[in-house]
Amino acid sequence: MKFTEHRDPTVNMIQHYQPNQVRVNQQTLNNSVIITQQHLLNDWPITHIDQLNQSHLDTLLALRPEVLIIGTGEQQHFPAPKWFGYCIERGVSLEVMSNAAACRTYNVLTTEERIVVLGLILGQHIA
């Protein structure tokens, strides 16, 4: 799935997504990644939404998003309900969706100049 280009080359935009792979600007990534407009952390140690814990969320929340998105693979999978409450207590909405939808939403919010953090789970294999 190809995405439209952003005009500011200093901003991280998702150029292409396919199962278990994302291209941010000119960098292709195959492992779970955290993407913001200004940061790219390509060593997020999570391969399945069931692994999500407070430490993972704290890493995302430390980037001070207005909106926090987690892409859960090819299909939408929800984390434990307590993690939604954990984010709400910190004043941040947690949105969970498939990776393709998460990539599209990240790009839209970025072009609206919203402060968005995307945790994208790649390398997930669900039977």
Secondary structure, DSSP 8 states (H G I E B T S, - for coil): -B----S-TTS--EEEEETTEEEETTEEE-S-EEE-SS-EETT---SSGGG--HHHHHHHHTT--SEEEEE-SSS-----HHHHHHHHHTT-EEEEE-HHHHHHHHHHHHHTT--EEEEE--S----
